[in-house]
Amino acid sequence: MRVLRPVPRALVAIALAALAGDSLPASPLQEAAPARPAAPAPPEPEDDWVPLTPMERDLAIRYGDHSVGVAGEELLTLQEMRAYQRTPDFEDPASELPVDTDPMLLAEERMIAAMVQRSITELKIQGGKTQGYDPELIQRALEGSFQSQIEGRGGPVPFADWIQGMGFDADSFRTFLRNRLFAQLWTDAVTGRSSGPTGRVFVDAYVRPAAMYRRYQTLLTSPSPQGAEEIGRQPAMVSLRRLVIGSQQSGSPKRALELSQALRSNILDDTITFDDALGEFAIERMKGEASRLEVAAEQAAPILQQLHPEWSAADFLAAAAPGDLSPVLLVSSGGPVEFVLIYRFEGRSEATEALPFKGLQLQETLRRAISEDLETVRVDRGISELARTARITPEPIRIRLIRGPLGR
């Protein structure tokens, strides 16, 4: 449920007057008519206005939340965008930003990412709705999905408890399933995975051997770790974990340093595990898998040395065994200390060579990767077309959706 803001009293007064049969404020054509004596203004209440009657609650729901954008037929509100950032569906851009990114800039990037992602979802739903599927078929598919959810949760009672825990009732969960169905139908139609509303949309899914060989040759010379992994080649890697404690979170740089030193001693004494310290004391965006750092062995020492000039990173990496801890290290962007770090050495892996192109397993990997890339391009192209014809605000979000990932 949305967190509601007070509705302007003028709006409430107009709505109450309309229901009571009183006339609304005079238009310019009515100014010549004798004016009625103005009623004395009611005293200003000391507390914030709270909706009490059904009509007031309806007004508050419709007008009480600040909107930050529009995606097709849906209004994107500030509260909804903040709530969306706490869901598993949200792809947090923080992992692609430096650790010392300014908190205000990080919050702005997260809000933009939430609006883009929610806008894409709403455009897919709208695209599915406007493709012209038979309503009876949609209803049949919806009921089948609803029943399978009940059966998958072990019956009506566990199912009711499950959806209630997520903030749904039966009707709102049906709406959620319907929207997900429309989004999936649109995606399947533009990628050719299944038929559109008037029959199968032909999409050439055949990947030619020449395309696979070109990709293989490109990846052989590519410095991308993801590309090297795709063809089975892997450089020698170093794996580290990072315990990052913020000075602002701790109250001051001195307290963050003292806490880090105490935690390091406790980890070495087995008083606390590294994972427990990470879960309790690390900054939120560097917990769990976000704390892991996988880097090529030849790049590890230069990268760490650049971040921590006062530390001999090469000596540590050369002698470290799994479980060894670095000293407590300070990170600053030129001003006061902002973060304190402790690295935990996890291990090394040996380099492997690329698989031969003739291998069936490699060709299947290349074929699947090319197919996924093509489907992504088709979906992005479809989103771009929907954004051109739908109402999207603010304008920078609309332009970003039209241009797609490559144009950002």
C-alpha positions in Angstrom: 0.0 0.0 0.0 1.3 3.4 -0.9 2.5 5.8 1.8 0.2 8.7 1.4 0.9 12.4 1.5 -1.6 15.0 2.7 -4.0 16.0 -0.1 -4.3 19.8 -0.6 -7.2 21.1 1.4 -8.5 23.0 -1.6 -8.9 19.8 -3.5 -10.8 18.2 -0.6 -13.0 21.2 -0.3 -13.9 21.2 -4.0 -14.7 17.4 -3.9 -16.9 17.8 -0.7 -18.7 20.8 -2.2 -19.5 18.8 -5.4 -21.0 15.9 -3.5 -23.0 18.2 -1.2 -24.5 20.0 -4.2 -22.8 23.3 -3.6 -21.6 25.2 -6.6 -17.9 25.2 -7.6 -15.9 28.4 -7.7 -17.4 30.8 -10.3 -16.0 30.8 -13.8 -15.2 34.1 -15.6 -18.6 34.0 -17.3 -20.3 34.0 -13.9 -18.4 36.9 -12.4 -21.3 39.3 -13.1 -23.7 37.3 -10.9 -24.2 38.6 -7.3 -21.5 37.1 -5.1 -22.5 35.0 -2.1 -21.1 36.0 1.2 -17.9 34.2 1.8 -18.0 31.7 4.6 -15.3 32.3 7.3 -12.2 30.2 6.7 -11.9 27.2 9.0 -9.1 27.4 11.5 -5.9 25.7 10.4 -5.5 22.3 12.1 -2.3 21.8 14.0 -1.7 18.3 12.8 -1.3 16.9 9.3 -4.5 16.1 7.5 -5.5 12.4 7.6 -8.1 10.9 5.2 -11.1 9.5 7.2 -14.1 9.2 4.9 -14.2 6.8 1.9 -14.2 9.7 -0.5 -11.2 11.3 1.3 -9.3 8.0 1.2 -10.0 7.7 -2.5 -8.7 11.2 -3.1 -5.6 10.5 -1.1 -4.9 7.3 -3.1 -5.3 9.2 -6.4 -3.4 12.4 -5.5 -1.5 11.8 -2.4 1.8 10.4 -3.6 4.5 12.2 -5.6 4.9 10.9 -9.1 8.4 10.7 -10.6 7.4 9.5 -14.1 4.9 7.8 -16.4 5.4 4.5 -18.3 2.6 3.9 -20.8 -0.6 3.7 -18.8 1.2 3.5 -15.4 2.2 6.2 -13.0 5.6 5.7 -11.4 5.6 7.1 -7.9 8.4 7.9 -5.6 7.3 5.4 -2.9 6.9 2.6 -5.6 10.4 3.3 -7.0 11.9 3.1 -3.5 10.1 -0.1 -2.8 11.1 -1.6 -6.1 14.8 -1.1 -5.2 14.3 -3.5 -2.3 12.9 -6.3 -4.5 15.0 -9.2 -6.0 13.9 -8.0 -9.5 15.9 -4.8 -9.1 19.3 -4.9 -10.9 21.4 -2.7 -8.7 24.0 -0.5 -10.6 26.1 -0.2 -7.5 28.3 -3.2 -8.5 29.4 -1.3 -11.6 30.4 1.9 -9.7 33.5 2.5 -7.7 33.3 1.6 -4.0 33.9 5.2 -3.0 31.0 6.6 -5.1 29.3 9.6 -3.5 26.1 8.4 -1.7 24.0 11.1 -3.3 25.2 10.0 -6.8 24.7 6.4 -6.0 21.1 7.1 -4.8 20.5 9.0 -8.1 21.8 6.2 -10.2 19.7 3.7 -8.3 16.6 5.8 -8.9 17.3 6.1 -12.6 17.9 2.4 -12.9 14.6 1.6 -11.0 12.7 3.9 -13.4 14.3 2.4 -16.5 13.7 -1.2 -15.3 10.1 -0.6 -14.3 9.4 1.3 -17.5 10.7 -1.6 -19.5 8.4 -4.0 -17.6 5.4 -1.8 -18.1 6.1 -1.4 -21.8 6.3 -5.2 -22.2 2.9 -5.5 -20.4 1.4 -2.9 -22.6 2.9 -4.5 -25.7 1.3 -7.8 -24.7 -2.1 -6.2 -24.1 -2.1 -4.4 -27.5 -1.2 -7.5 -29.6 -4.8 -8.6 -29.7 -4.9 -11.9 -27.9 -8.3 -13.6 -27.4 -9.5 -12.6 -23.9 -10.9 -16.1 -23.3 -7.4 -17.6 -24.0 -5.8 -15.1 -21.7 -8.3 -15.9 -18.9 -7.8 -19.6 -19.4 -4.0 -19.2 -19.2 -4.3 -17.0 -16.2 -6.5 -19.5 -14.3 -4.1 -22.3 -15.2 -1.2 -20.3 -13.8 -3.1 -19.4 -10.7 -4.0 -23.0 -10.0 -0.5 -24.2 -10.6 0.7 -21.7 -8.0 -1.7 -23.0 -5.5 -0.7 -26.6 -6.1 3.0 -25.7 -6.1 2.6 -24.2 -2.6 0.9 -27.2 -1.2 -2.7 -26.1 -1.2 -4.9 -23.0 -0.6 -3.9 -22.3 3.0 -0.1 -22.3 2.5 -0.7 -20.4 -0.8 -2.7 -17.8 1.0 -0.1 -17.4 3.7 2.6 -17.1 1.0 0.9 -14.3 -1.0 -0.1 -12.5 2.1 3.6 -12.4 3.2 4.4 -10.7 -0.1 1.6 -8.1 0.3 -0.9 -9.7 -2.1 -4.5 -10.8 -1.8 -6.1 -13.2 -4.4 -7.2 -10.4 -6.7 -4.0 -8.5 -6.7 -2.0 -11.7 -7.2 -4.2 -12.5 -10.2 -3.4 -9.0 -11.6 0.3 -9.7 -11.0 0.1 -13.0 -12.9 -1.9 -11.4 -15.7 0.7 -8.7 -16.2 3.5 -11.2 -16.1 1.7 -13.3 -18.7 1.2 -10.3 -21.1 4.9 -9.4 -20.7 6.0 -12.9 -21.5 3.7 -13.2 -24.5 5.2 -10.0 -25.9 8.7 -11.2 -25.3 8.1 -14.6 -26.8 6.5 -13.0 -29.9 9.3 -10.6 -30.6 12.0 -13.3 -30.1 10.0 -16.0 -32.0 9.9 -18.4 -29.1 6.2 -18.9 -29.6 3.4 -17.7 -31.8 2.0 -14.2 -31.8 -1.8 -13.4 -31.6 -2.3 -14.1 -35.4 0.1 -17.1 -35.7 3.8 -17.7 -35.4 6.0 -14.7 -36.0 8.9 -16.0 -38.1 12.3 -15.3 -36.6 15.3 -17.0 -38.1 16.8 -18.9 -35.1 19.4 -20.8 -37.2 23.0 -20.0 -36.2 25.3 -20.6 -39.1 28.7 -22.3 -38.5 30.5 -19.2 -40.1 28.9 -17.0 -37.4 30.2 -19.4 -34.6 33.7 -19.5 -36.2 33.8 -15.6 -36.4 32.8 -15.4 -32.7 35.4 -18.0 -31.8 38.2 -16.1 -33.6 37.1 -12.8 -32.1 37.1 -14.3 -28.6 40.6 -15.8 -29.1 42.0 -12.2 -29.3 39.6 -10.6 -26.9 40.9 -9.4 -23.5 37.4 -9.9 -22.0 37.4 -12.5 -19.2 33.8 -13.4 -20.1 34.8 -14.0 -23.7 37.8 -16.1 -22.6 35.6 -18.2 -20.3 33.1 -18.8 -23.2 35.7 -20.6 -25.3 37.2 -22.4 -22.3 40.3 -20.3 -21.8 40.9 -19.0 -18.4 43.9 -17.0 -17.2 45.4 -17.7 -13.8 43.1 -16.0 -11.3 43.3 -14.7 -7.8 40.2 -14.8 -5.5 39.8 -12.3 -2.6 37.0 -11.3 -0.3 36.6 -7.7 1.0 35.3 -6.5 4.3 34.5 -2.9 3.8 33.6 -0.7 6.8 32.4 2.9 6.2 33.6 5.7 8.5 30.3 7.5 8.1 28.5 4.3 9.2 30.8 3.8 12.2 30.5 7.5 13.3 34.1 8.6 12.5 37.3 7.4 10.7 38.8 6.6 14.0 36.0 4.4 15.1 36.0 2.6 11.8 39.7 1.9 12.1 39.3 0.7 15.7 36.4 -1.6 14.7 38.4 -3.0 11.8 41.4 -3.7 13.9 39.3 -5.5 16.5 37.5 -7.5 13.9 40.8 -8.6 12.3 42.1 -9.8 15.7 38.8 -11.6 16.4 38.9 -13.3 13.0 42.4 -14.5 13.5 41.5 -15.8 17.0 38.5 -17.6 15.6 36.2 -15.5 17.9 34.2 -14.5 14.8 34.2 -15.8 11.3 34.9 -13.6 8.3 31.4 -14.2 6.9 29.8 -13.2 10.2 31.9 -10.0 10.4 30.9 -9.3 6.8 27.2 -9.8 7.4 27.1 -7.7 10.5 29.6 -4.8 9.9 30.2 -4.4 6.2 28.5 -1.6 4.3 25.2 -2.9 2.8 26.3 -2.9 -0.9 29.4 -4.9 -0.2 27.8 -7.8 1.6 27.5 -11.4 0.4 28.7 -12.1 -3.2 29.4 -8.4 -3.7 32.4 -8.8 -1.4 34.1 -11.2 -3.7 36.9 -10.0 -6.0 38.0 -12.2 -8.9 40.9 -10.8 -10.8 43.6 -12.1 -13.2 46.7 -13.0 -11.3 48.9 -10.6 -13.3 46.6 -7.7 -12.7 45.8 -8.3 -9.0 49.0 -6.7 -7.5 48.9 -3.5 -9.7 45.2 -3.0 -9.0 45.6 -3.4 -5.2 48.7 -1.3 -5.2 46.9 1.5 -6.9 44.1 1.4 -4.4 46.5 1.1 -1.4 49.9 2.7 -2.2 51.1 2.2 1.4 50.7 -1.6 1.2 53.0 -4.1 -0.5 50.2 -6.0 -2.3 52.6 -8.0 -4.4 54.4 -9.4 -1.4 51.1 -10.3 0.2 49.8 -12.1 -2.9 53.0 -14.0 -3.5 53.0 -15.5 0.0 49.3 -15.7 0.9 47.6 -18.9 1.7 43.8 -19.4 1.7 42.3 -17.7 4.7 45.2 -15.2 5.2 44.1 -11.6 6.0 45.7 -8.3 4.8 46.5 -5.6 7.2 43.8 -3.0 7.9 43.8 -0.6 4.9 42.4 2.9 4.5 40.7 4.3 1.4 40.2 8.0 0.8 39.2 9.9 -2.3 41.5 12.9 -1.4 39.7 14.0 1.8 39.0 12.3 5.1 39.1 8.5 5.3 35.9 7.1 3.9 36.4 3.4 4.1 38.5 0.8 5.9 39.2 -2.5 4.2 40.4 -6.0 5.1 41.1 -8.5 2.3 40.9 -12.2 2.8 42.8 -14.4 0.4 40.6 -17.2 -1.0 42.8 -19.0 -3.5 44.4 -19.2 -6.9 43.5 -21.0 -10.1 45.7 -22.2 -12.9 45.4 -20.9 -16.5 43.7 -23.0 -19.1 43.9 -22.9 -22.9 41.0 -22.4 -25.3 39.0 -25.5 -26.4 39.4 -26.5 -30.1 36.7 -25.1 -32.4 35.7 -28.6 -33.7 34.5 -29.7 -30.3 30.7 -30.2 -30.1 30.5 -28.8 -26.6 32.2 -25.6 -27.6 30.1 -25.1 -30.7 26.9 -25.6 -28.6 28.2 -22.9 -26.2 28.9 -20.5 -29.1 25.5 -21.2 -30.7 23.7 -20.6 -27.4 25.6 -17.4 -26.7 24.9 -16.0 -30.2 21.2 -16.9 -29.9 20.9 -15.2 -26.5 22.6 -12.1 -28.0 20.2 -12.0 -30.9 17.2 -12.4 -28.6 18.5 -9.5 -26.4 18.8 -7.3 -29.5 15.3 -8.2 -30.6 13.9 -7.4 -27.2 15.8 -4.1 -27.0 14.6 -3.2 -30.5 11.0 -3.9 -29.5 11.3 -1.8 -26.3 12.6 1.0 -28.4 9.6 0.8 -30.7 7.2 0.8 -27.8 8.9 3.7 -26.2 8.5 5.8 -29.4 4.8 5.4 -29.3 4.0 5.3 -25.6 4.0 8.1 -23.1 7.2 8.0 -21.2 8.3 10.7 -18.7 10.7 12.2 -17.8 12.1 12.8 -21.2 15.7 11.5 -20.4 14.2 8.1 -19.5 12.2 8.0 -22.8 15.3 8.9 -24.8 17.3 6.2 -23.0 14.7 3.6 -23.7 14.5 4.6 -27.4 18.3 4.5 -27.9 18.7 1.2 -26.1 21.7 -0.1 -24.2 24.2 0.7 -27.0 23.1 4.3 -27.1 23.3 5.1 -23.5 
